[in-house]
Amino acid sequence: MTVPLLDLHAQYAPLRQSLLDAVTRVCDSQRFIGGPEVEGLESELAAHLGTPHALGMSSGTDALVAALMALNIGPGDEVITPTYSFFATAGSVVRVGATPVLVDVDADTFNLNPAATIAAITSRTKAIIPVHLFGQAAELAPIVAAAAAKKIAVIEDAAQAIGCQYQGQPVGSWGDVGCFSFFPSKNLGGFGDGGLVTTTNAVLAHRLKLIRNHGMEPKYYHHLVGANFRIDALQAAVLRVKLPYLAAWSAGRRANANRYRAMFAAAGLSQVTLPVEAPDRTHIYNQFVIGVPNRDGLRAHLDASGIGTEVYYPVPFHLQECFASLGYKPGAFPVAEAAALSSLAIPIYPELTEAHQAAVVDAIRTFYRG
Ligand SMILES: *Cc1c(COP(=O)(O)O)cnc(C)c1O
């Protein structure tokens, strides 16, 4: 039995006609930039995420860049990010000319360590970017409190965590700006690139709106230098079809996570470290990442058995070639470095069946037990 890491066909098949109808609606309107699909998506997402302002963006990466620009962050400023995340988290900081200050993650959740974050604050710190990695909220309370006390902004990188909650409140509404991605592999994925920013601050919302469209208001009058960070009407129309299913899909991922837990327990595989769910937050399992010895050997064995996996992430930021000038050395962040060697994402998508999951667990058992 082959089990891909993600099967987008399984999600597409039952929605095919509605999705094609939505795409046709946009084509028939010939309205591709802005317009009712984008506005509709934005108001539906604002309601879904419990935030007054939600603005569609061209990608999750551009959402982060726009958030940093809206907060006037640039050369000479420091922005604290975890060293272990998707590249865009720190890449966006460098793109606005600021300096990423990297911090290690917690060993159980792979999220920003609050004590290390607070210790990294200097007089130049302008923002902190907690990442809700793999779909589980970072420990926001101490970070948001420390940032508020020092007048430092918080930009949540919620690209992997749409619909996830922390202390009963959706992520993306804790910080000054929340950034989301509609990359096809995220829990809410478009037919290409797309993203979103959320904020509860009306002034920031207006700045973000300007920045996303060349600082222009009205047409051809430019208040600031922004960029083209707009979402396409075609993407918005597709996402509007999918949004009503998002909660059920994330519940499906959670149910699959629970089934894996039962299966791994029954298999008695002590070699495998399962994802830890920290208290006070929900995990929407954009990824189900296990920790294993001889990870690359297991990965090759699973590949040969027809089971898709991925390594999130093989190289922490502080060891990336393009960040060499930041001056970090190997050993600087031992938790992230250990995670980079041992973590392996296994299939968790909502349509996964019990038989698929049994095949995954069985193949892992065969590798360790023969
Ligand atoms: C996917 C992702 C992004 C970037 O989103 P894109 O839409 O691909 O640009 C940023 N941060 C994290 C943590 C991500 O997983």
The ligand as a Gaussian input file, in Angstrom:
#p B3LYP/6-31G(d) Opt

LIG

0 1
 C        4.409000      28.088000       4.728000
 C        5.064000      28.930000       5.724000
 C        5.376000      30.286000       5.493000
 C        5.291000      30.931000       4.153000
 O        4.112000      30.817000       3.481000
 P        4.063000      30.881000       1.879000
 O        2.618000      31.081000       1.597000
 O        4.595000      29.588000       1.371000
 O        4.889000      32.050000       1.434000
 C        5.883000      31.036000       6.539000
 N        6.111000      30.494000       7.742000
 C        5.865000      29.208000       7.995000
 C        6.111000      28.677000       9.369000
 C        5.352000      28.377000       6.996000
 O        5.125000      27.082000       7.259000

